[in-house]
Amino acid sequence: MYLADEVNHKHPEWQRLQIRWRFYLESYLGGDDYKQGMYLNKYMLETNDEYERRIAASALDNHVRNTTHIYNSFLFSDPPVRRLGTLERDPSLQYFLEDADLDGRSFTNFMSYANLMSSVFGHVWLFVDRPESQANTRAEELAQGIRPYVSLVTPQYVQDWEYRRSASGVPELVYMKILEYNDSDETVYRVYTPETVELVSVRDGDNTARTIESYPNGLGKIPAVCLYANRGPTRGVGISDVADIADLQKNIFNLYSEWSQLVELNNHPSLVKTATTDASAGAGAIITMDENLDPSLKPYLLQPSSSNIDGIKTIIEENISAIDRIAHLGGIRGTISSSTSGIALQVERQLLNSKLTEKSANLELAEEQIWRLWALWQGTVWDGTVEYPRTYNLRDSNADLDFYIKALGAGVPSDTFEREVHKNISRLVLNDDVVNTIEAEIDTAEPMSLLAVDPAYEPHEMVNPNTGEVVVATTQEQHLNLAARGYLHP
C-alpha cells in the first residue's frame, strides 16, 4: 500500500518546468490554444472584456512551428537506413513498420512526430509495450494482432522518475510515474518499476492510495526511451529547440497587438469634447457647440504619431532577425539581405548542419534503444544497425549555378576543367537517373576547349546593373545566358 503523499510526489524538475512546457506547446500549436494562454500583456485599467477582445483581434506569427518543421523536414528528407539483422525474419516486423503505434502511423512517421515533439519540449518519452497474450503459438499471436508497439508520452504527464547506476556503472531507469487520469475527486497514476507495473488511484482527502491493477513487468526493465532534442544537465530532461524563440514570439505577438491598436487609433482618432457639445467622429461630421462655450474647450481629435508605428515595425523585424540567428535559419527563411557575404551564409549553413547532425545522432541512439526493447519483447536480441543521415544538403543551388557559369566564362584553357564544370552543373540541376548518361555524353563530346571560344564571335564584357559585376561573354550562348539573367552591355 502506498501513502497518498508518496504517490503524489513530483520530480523537482517537473515542478520547475511544467509551466514552461505548457508555454512551449501552446506556442507551437498557435491559434486558439495560444490565445487562451493569455500571453498578451494587459493594460492598466483595462477591463476583462476589453482584454479578451484585444486578444481575439491580435495576430500570431508562429515562428516556433515554422522552426521545428524546417528542422524536421531536413532530418527526414532522406529516411534512415535500417539493417535489422535477425529481426528481418520476424513475421511481426512488417506489421510494426507499417503501423508502429496501432494508430496507422508507420515507424518512420512516428519517429518524425516524436522528433517534432522533442524539439518543442526538449525531450519526449517513447514506450515500447506489448499486449498480454493467451495464445499458444506465434501464428495465433499474429492472427490476434499481438505484437510490440510504440507510444509517445510528453513530459507534462511523466511527473516523477529516477535513474540509478547499475553495478557496471550504467545509469538505469528504475522508477517512473505517469499521470493517466485526473479530475477534482481522483487522480490515477501508472507506476513502472523493473519488477511491476501498477495502476494506482488517489482520492481527494485520502491519506492512502488504492492499487487498481498490478501485473509483473515481463521485461525486467522499464520499457521507456528518452528522446532528447538537446541534452541538458539533468538526466531525463532535455533542452527545447524553441525555448528562446517562444519568448521572442510572445514579444512579437504583443508588438503586433500594439501595432494594430495604433493603426486603429490613427485611422479613427479619439474625439475629445465637453458633454454638452453635439458631435461625432466621422467623415463629414457636424459639430454643434454652445455659443457661450469657452474657446479653450473646443473639441479636438487625439491621434498617435505615425513614427510610433514605424518604431514598432523596426522592433518586430529585429525580433525576427534574432529568431533566425538563434535557429541558424536566416539563409533558409530568406531574411538575410543580398549584402550579406557568402562566407557569412556558408558559416550559418555549417552551424545549421552541425545542429541537425546532433539531432540525428539523438534520433539514431533513441531508435537503437527502441529496437533493443522490441527484440526483448519478441524473445530475441537486437543485432542490427540504424543510420540517420549525418550531413544535409544546405547548398544554395542558384548561387552554385551562378558560380559554375562564372567559372565557364573565366576562359580557363583546359578541356578537363570545362568538362568537370559541366558535370557539376548537370548534377546540380538534374536528378541522378539521367546524370550518369549526361556525364558519359560529356566525356565523349568534342573537346570543350574547341567549343569554348567561337572564332567568329568577338568576346565582350557584360555588366550586372544591380551588383556591378562584369563578365566576359566568349560565345553567343554565354551572351544569351547572361542577357537572360539581366546582364547589360556597358
N, C-alpha and C positions, 0 to 999 in steps of 0.2 A: 504494500500500500504506500502511495506517495502522499506527502503533505502538499496542500494546495500551494503554499509559498514556494516549495521546491519545483513544482511543475510550472508555475507562472514565472519563474526566474527568466530574465532576459540577458543575453550576452551584452557586456558593456559597449561593444562596437555597434551592435544592433540599436541600442538605445541612443547612441550618439548620431547614427547615420540615417535612421528611419525617416526623418523629415526631409533630409536631402534626397533620399531615394525616391520619395514621392514627388519631389520637385523635379528631379531628372525625368521621371516617367511622364509627368504631365507636360513638361517642356517638349518631350518627343512627340506625344500624342497631339498637342495643339488643340485647336478648335474649342468646343465647349469644355472639354476636360481642363484645358489651361485656364480658361476664363473663370471656371468655378473655383480654381485655386486662389482667386483674389490676389493676384500678383501685381495689380495696378495700385500705385500709391494713392492714398486717399487724401483729398484736400481738407484743410481746416474748415470747419463749419459746414462741410458737405453732408447732406442727408444720405441715408442708405439708398433711397430710391434714385437720387441723382448719381450716386456712385455706381449702382448697378446699371443704369442707363449708359453711363460712360464706358463701363466695361463692355457692354454689348456692342457699342459703336466703335470700339478700338480694334485695330487690325494687328494680327501677329505675323511677323516674318520669321518662319520656322527654320532657323539655321541649324538647330540640333538634329532634326530629322534629315535635313539635306546632308549634313556632315556624315552622319552614321551610314546613310545609304550610299554615299560615294565610297566610303571605306569598304562597305560590304560588296559593292559592285566590282571593285578591284580584286578583292580577296577571292571571290567566287567566279571571276570571269573565265577561269580555267578550273575544272573540277579537280579535286585531289586524286592522286593515284593511289589506289588501294591494292596491295598484294596480300591476300588474306590467308595464305598458307593452307593448312589443313581444314580451315573453316569453309573453303571453297566447296568441299564435299558435303557440307551440312545442308539438308533439304530445306531447312527453315531460313537459310541465308537470303535467298532471293525475295521471299516474302518480307523480310525485315528491310532490305534495301529499298523496296518499293513502297512500304508502309511502315515506317520506323516507329511511329508513336501511336499506332492504332487509330489514327485520325486522318489517314490518307496522305500524309506527307512522306516523301522519300527521305532517306537518311541524309543525303546531301542538302536538301531543302531544310531539314530540321537543323542541321549544323549551321546553315546560313542564318536561320532565325535566331538560333542560340547566340551566334556571334553578334547579331544586331542588338539583342537584349543585353549582352555583356558590355557592349560599347556604351549603352545607356547607364546601366547600374554600376559598372566596373567589374562585375562578375555575375555569374548565374550558376545554379547547381543543376547538374544533369544526372538523373537517376536511371539506372538500368534494372528493371524489375521483370518478374515472370509470374504469371498466374499459377496458383496451385492446380495440380492436375491429379486426377484419379485414374488416368489412362495407364494401361499395362504395356503398351508398345509405342514406339516413336510414330508409327503410322496413325495410331489413334490420336496422339497429340496433334499431329498435323491436321487431321480431319476436324478436330475441335478448335483449331487455331491457337493452340498453346505454344507460345514461343516467347523469347525475351523481347522487350520493347523499351523505348526510352521516353522519358518525360522531363519537362523543364520546370523548375521552381525558382521564382525570383527571390532576391534577398529579403524582401519585405515579409515573406512567410517563414523563412528559416530564422527562428528567433533565438536559438541557442545551439552551440556546437562546441566540441572540444577535440583537440588533437593531443596525442600522446606519443612520445618516441618509443619505438619497439626496442628489443634487446640489440638489434643490429644498428640502431640509431636512426631508422627511417621514421618520419612522423606519420602516424596513422590516425584516421578519423575514428574516434571511439564513442562519440555521442552526438546525436543530432535530434533537434526537436522542431517539428514543422506545424504551423498553425493550419488546422483542417477546417475549423468552423468556429464562428464567434457571433454571439448576439448578446443582448442585455442580461440574459439569465445564465448562459452556459458557454464555456469555451472548450473546444475539443482539440487535442494535440495528437500528432503521430510521433512517437518516440522511438528512435533507432539506436540500438547498441549492437555490437558484434554477435551477441547471443540471441536477442529477441527483437521483435517489432511489436509495439503496443499502441493501442488507441486509448487515450486517457481523457476523461471528462472532468472538468472543474466547474461546479455550480457556484453562482454568486452567493457569498456568505458562508460557504462551507470551508472547514479547515482541512479537510482531506479530499483527495481526488479519487475518482472511480475508474477502474480499468474496464473499458467496454469490450476490448478484444485483445488477445495476446497470442502470438504464434512464434515458433523458433525462426531465427534468421538462418535460412538454408545455406547462405554463402559463408557465414562465419566472419563477415565484414560488412560494413555499411556500404551499400551499392550506389554511392554518390561520387560524382566527379565535379570538381570546381573548375569552371572555365573562366579564366581571367581575361579581361581586356588589357589591363596593365597590373602587374603585381605590386602590392603595397607592403608596408612593414608588418602587417598583421596577417597571419595565415588564415585563409578563408574570407578575406576582404580584399577586393580589387579597387583600382583607381579608375573612375569613369573617364571615358574619352571626352565627355562633354561637360565636365564639372565647371570649367571657367566659361565655356561657350554658353551654357544655360544662364549664367549670371549676366553676360553681355546681352543675350537675347531678351532677358527680362528688362534690362535697361532700355533697349531699343523699343520694346513694347510700350514702356512708359513715355518715351520720346515721341512715338507715333501718336499717342493719345494727346500729348501737348500740342503737337503739330496740327492735329485735327481741330482741337479747341481754338487755336489761333486762327486757322483758316475760317472757321465758322464766325469768329468774332470780327475778323477782317471784312468778310462779306456781309455780315449782319451785325453792325456795331450796336452797342447799347445806347439807348436814348435816356438822357438824364433830364428830368423836368419836375416842376412842382406838381402837387396833387391836383391843383385846380386848372392846370393847363391841359387843354384838349388836344392831344397829339398821338400819332402812331408812327412807328418807324417803317418806312417802305418807300418804294418809288412813287413819286408824285404825291406824297402825303401832305396834308394841310394841317398846319399848327395854328390853333386859336388861342391867343393869350389875353389875359385880363389887361385892359388898358392901363390900370393903375399898378401893374406888376413892376417890381423893382428891376431895372435893366440888368443888374448883376445876376438875376435869377433866370435869365433867358435859357431856354432848352439848348442842349448841345449833345453831340454824339461822342461816345468813348470808343476809340478804335486803336488796337495794338499796332506797334511799329512792324513793318514788313521785315526789318532786319532781324527780328527775333525768329521769324520763320527760317530765314537763311542760316542763322546760327544753329538751329535745331537740325536742319538738313546736314550741315557740316559735321555735327557731333555723331549723327547716325552713320554717316559714311566712315568716320574714324572708328566707330564700334565694329562695323562690318570688316574693315581692314584688320582690326585686332583679332577678330574671329579667324580670318584667313591666315594670319601669322601663327596663331595657336595651332590651327589644324593643318598647316602647310598646304593650303588649298588655293592660294592666290592665283597661281597659273591655271589650275584646273577649273575654278569657278569664273575665270575671265575677268577678275577685278584688278589685275596688275596692268598698269598702263604700258604702252609700247616703249616708253622711255627707259623702262627697267632693263638693265643689262642682261645679256644672255647668260653670263656667269651666275648672276643672282637667281635667275629662273632655274638654272641647272642645279644649283645648291638646294633650292627649295624642293625640286623633284627628288633629289637624293635623300633629303630629310623625310619626305613622304614615303619614299621607297623603304627607308630604314624602319619607319613606324609600321608599315604594312608587313614587313618581314618579321618584326617582333610579334605582331598579332598572328601571323600564320604559324609561327613556332608554337604559340599558346594553343591554337586550334589543333595542331598536329599532336601535341602532348595529350590534350584532353581526349581526342579521338582514340589514341592508342589505349588510354585507360578505359574508355568505354568498351573497346573490343576485348580487353582482358576480362572485364566483368561479364561481357556477353558470352565469352568462351567458358567461364566458370559456370554460368547457368546451364550451359549445354554439356557440362562434364568433361571439358577438354581444356587445352592450354593454347593461349594465343602465341602464334609463331610467325605472324605476318608483319608487314610494314605499311605505314601510311606516310605519304609525302605530299605536303602542300607546296605550291609554288613559293620560291624564296626571292624572286625578282619579278617586278611588274612593269609592264610596258607603259612608261610615263613620258614617252617621247612626243614632241610636238611635230606631227607629220608635215604640216605646212612649212614650218621653219626648216625641217630637214630637207624638204623638196627644194626650197629656195637655195639652201646651201649646196646641194648637188648640182643645180642648174648653174650657179655661180662658178662651181668648180669646172664644169664643162666649158664655160666661157673664159676661163683663165688662160686657155691656149697652151696647156702643158703638152709638149711634143712627145707623147707616149701613147702607143696603141693600147698597152696593158692598162694604163691609168684610166683611159676613157671607157674601155670595156667594163672594168670593175665599177666605175661610177654608174654606168647604165644598168648594171646588175643590181646595184643598191637601190636605184630608182624603181626598178621592177619589183623588188622585194617590198618596197615601201608602199606602193600603190595597188598591188595585186595580191591575191591570195596564193597560198602555197601550191595549189593544184596546177597552176599554169606557170609558176615561176621557173621550175626546172626546164620546161620546154623553151621559155624565152631565153634563159641563160645559155642553153645549147645553141639557139639561133645566133645569139651574140657572139659566141665563141667561133662559129663557122662563117660569120659575115666577113665582108671585105674589111681590110684594116681600117680602124676608126680614124687613124691619122690622115688617111686619104679623103675621108668624108668630113673631117673637122673643119677644113677651110675650103671654101669654094673659090677656085682661082678667078672665076668670072664675077665674083661678088666682092665689093670693096668693104672691108671692115670699117665700122664706125661706132662712135660712142652713143649710148642712150642713158638717160638720167631718170631716176625716180623722183618725181616732183614733191613727194612727201618727205623723203629722208635725205635727198641729195646724193644718193648712191649712184655712181657711174659704172656702167658695164659695157664692155666691148662686144658688139654683135659681129661674129665672124661668118655667119651663114644666114641665108634667108629664113631658115627655120627658127634660128635664135632670134632674129629680128621680130618675126611674127609672135613668138612666145613672149618676148619682153613687152611688145606693144599690147598684147592681151592682158598683161599684168599691170598696165598703166604707165609703163616707161615711155618717155618722150625724147625727141631729138633735142640736143642742147640749143 
